[in-house]
């Protein structure tokens, strides 16, 4: 029986996260390169845990993906906004891991962080990811033309966002 565990990432998860991005699909579906630096991932996972919530997904004890929710840092006027990123190792895609990661991230954002808006960018040709995000209430807000270079070709990306469907309310008096 396969065991999937999703938990906050630890600095020691850097090897598994780096391995995720050795896959062309995982790297090509994000802004990562297919030649990840283990040292850079170690540093990234040791970042500010109050502004960047990074999760690792383990399949039978092996790190096979990650997801992060990070607070917008540009302006206090965007403190209600959080960015989302996620990746699953090429060999583990199509098994529901991305959906499990999304459930975890949405629960954290909606019920614990009070995020009003979650934003993400996804390659427009990544139909599986777009459908997953739409299933969780994300809408396409626009298209970035020639957004990123992948395999020697510029690809478009969608700007997607989700507004909290039931924003936190003050208790009635």
VEXDREN-2710 file (C-alpha; in Angstrom, 1 decimal):
% VEXDREN-2710
k/r/px/py/pz
1/UNK/0.0/0.0/0.0
2/UNK/1.3/3.4/-1.0
3/UNK/1.6/6.0/1.8
4/UNK/1.4/9.7/1.0
5/UNK/2.5/12.2/3.6
6/UNK/2.3/16.0/3.2
7/UNK/4.1/18.0/5.8
8/UNK/6.0/21.2/6.3
9/UNK/9.3/20.9/4.5
10/UNK/12.5/20.7/6.5
11/UNK/16.0/21.8/5.4
12/UNK/16.9/18.1/5.0
13/UNK/14.2/17.8/2.3
14/UNK/16.4/19.8/-0.2
15/UNK/17.8/16.6/-1.8
16/UNK/14.3/15.3/-2.7
17/UNK/13.0/18.7/-3.8
18/UNK/16.1/19.2/-6.0
19/UNK/15.5/15.7/-7.5
20/UNK/11.9/16.7/-8.4
21/UNK/13.3/19.4/-10.7
22/UNK/15.7/17.0/-12.5
23/UNK/12.6/16.0/-14.5
24/UNK/11.8/18.0/-17.7
25/UNK/8.1/18.2/-17.0
26/UNK/8.5/19.4/-13.4
27/UNK/11.1/22.0/-14.4
28/UNK/9.3/23.0/-17.6
29/UNK/6.0/23.5/-15.8
30/UNK/7.6/25.9/-13.4
31/UNK/10.3/28.6/-13.7
32/UNK/12.9/26.2/-12.4
33/UNK/15.7/24.8/-14.6
34/UNK/16.2/21.1/-15.1
35/UNK/19.7/21.3/-13.4
36/UNK/18.8/22.2/-9.8
37/UNK/21.4/23.1/-7.2
38/UNK/21.0/21.1/-4.0
39/UNK/22.7/24.0/-2.1
40/UNK/20.2/26.5/-3.4
41/UNK/17.3/24.4/-2.4
42/UNK/18.8/23.9/1.0
43/UNK/19.1/27.6/1.4
44/UNK/15.5/28.2/0.1
45/UNK/14.0/25.6/2.5
46/UNK/15.7/27.4/5.4
47/UNK/14.0/30.7/4.5
48/UNK/11.6/32.7/6.6
49/UNK/8.9/30.1/7.8
50/UNK/6.4/32.9/8.6
51/UNK/6.3/34.3/5.1
52/UNK/6.9/31.2/3.1
53/UNK/5.1/28.0/3.9
54/UNK/6.8/25.2/2.1
55/UNK/5.4/21.7/2.1
56/UNK/7.0/18.4/1.0
57/UNK/5.1/15.5/-0.3
58/UNK/6.5/12.1/0.6
59/UNK/5.5/8.9/-1.2
60/UNK/6.5/5.9/0.8
61/UNK/9.1/8.0/2.6
62/UNK/10.6/9.5/-0.6
63/UNK/10.2/13.3/-1.3
64/UNK/8.5/13.5/-4.7
65/UNK/7.2/17.0/-4.8
66/UNK/6.7/20.3/-3.0
67/UNK/4.4/23.2/-2.8
68/UNK/4.7/26.7/-1.3
69/UNK/2.5/29.5/-0.3
70/UNK/4.4/32.8/0.1
71/UNK/3.1/36.2/1.2
72/UNK/3.3/39.1/-1.3
73/UNK/6.3/41.2/-0.2
74/UNK/6.1/44.2/-2.5
75/UNK/3.6/46.4/-0.6
76/UNK/1.7/46.3/2.6
77/UNK/-1.4/47.1/0.4
78/UNK/-1.0/43.5/-0.9
79/UNK/-0.7/41.8/2.5
80/UNK/-3.9/39.9/1.7
81/UNK/-2.3/38.2/-1.3
82/UNK/-0.3/35.0/-1.3
83/UNK/1.5/33.3/-4.2
84/UNK/1.3/29.6/-4.8
85/UNK/3.8/27.3/-6.5
86/UNK/3.9/23.5/-6.7
87/UNK/5.7/20.7/-8.5
88/UNK/5.5/16.9/-8.6
89/UNK/8.3/14.7/-9.9
90/UNK/7.7/13.6/-13.5
91/UNK/7.5/9.9/-12.5
92/UNK/4.8/10.6/-9.9
93/UNK/2.5/12.9/-11.8
94/UNK/-1.1/11.8/-12.5
95/UNK/-1.6/10.0/-9.2
96/UNK/-3.5/12.7/-7.3
97/UNK/-0.5/14.1/-5.5
98/UNK/-1.1/17.6/-6.9
99/UNK/-4.7/17.5/-5.8
100/UNK/-3.7/16.5/-2.3
101/UNK/-1.1/19.3/-2.2
102/UNK/-3.8/21.8/-3.3
103/UNK/-6.2/20.7/-0.6
104/UNK/-3.4/21.2/2.0
105/UNK/-2.5/24.7/0.6
106/UNK/-6.1/25.8/0.4
107/UNK/-6.9/24.7/3.9
108/UNK/-3.8/26.6/5.2
109/UNK/-4.6/29.7/3.2
110/UNK/-8.4/29.8/4.0
111/UNK/-8.5/28.6/7.5
112/UNK/-5.3/29.6/9.1
113/UNK/-3.7/32.5/7.2
114/UNK/-6.8/34.4/6.2
115/UNK/-5.5/34.8/2.7
116/UNK/-8.1/36.7/0.7
117/UNK/-6.4/36.2/-2.7
118/UNK/-4.1/33.4/-3.9
119/UNK/-2.2/34.0/-7.2
120/UNK/-0.3/31.7/-9.4
121/UNK/1.2/31.5/-12.9
122/UNK/0.9/28.3/-15.0
123/UNK/2.1/27.5/-18.5
124/UNK/-1.0/27.8/-20.8
125/UNK/-0.3/24.4/-22.4
126/UNK/-0.3/22.6/-19.0
127/UNK/-4.0/21.5/-19.2
128/UNK/-3.8/19.1/-16.3
129/UNK/-2.6/21.8/-13.9
130/UNK/-5.1/24.4/-15.3
131/UNK/-8.0/22.0/-14.7
132/UNK/-6.8/21.3/-11.2
133/UNK/-6.5/25.0/-10.3
134/UNK/-10.0/25.6/-11.8
135/UNK/-11.4/22.8/-9.7
136/UNK/-10.2/24.7/-6.6
137/UNK/-11.8/28.0/-7.7
138/UNK/-8.9/29.7/-9.6
139/UNK/-9.9/31.7/-12.6
140/UNK/-7.7/32.8/-15.5
141/UNK/-7.2/36.5/-15.3
142/UNK/-5.0/37.0/-18.3
143/UNK/-2.3/35.6/-20.5
144/UNK/1.4/36.5/-20.4
145/UNK/2.7/36.2/-23.9
146/UNK/6.2/34.6/-24.4
147/UNK/6.4/34.4/-20.6
148/UNK/9.2/31.9/-20.2
149/UNK/11.8/30.0/-22.2
150/UNK/11.3/26.3/-22.2
151/UNK/13.3/23.8/-24.3
152/UNK/14.3/26.6/-26.7
153/UNK/10.8/27.9/-27.2
154/UNK/9.0/30.8/-25.6
155/UNK/5.7/29.7/-23.9
156/UNK/2.7/31.6/-22.8
157/UNK/1.4/31.5/-19.2
158/UNK/-1.9/32.2/-17.6
159/UNK/-2.2/34.5/-14.6
160/UNK/-4.7/32.7/-12.3
161/UNK/-6.1/33.8/-9.0
162/UNK/-8.6/32.6/-6.4
163/UNK/-10.5/34.8/-4.0
164/UNK/-11.5/33.3/-0.6
165/UNK/-15.0/32.0/-1.1
166/UNK/-16.0/32.7/2.6
167/UNK/-13.6/35.4/3.9
168/UNK/-13.1/35.3/7.7
169/UNK/-15.7/37.3/9.6
170/UNK/-15.8/38.9/13.0
171/UNK/-18.0/37.1/15.5
172/UNK/-21.4/38.7/16.1
173/UNK/-21.9/40.4/19.3
END
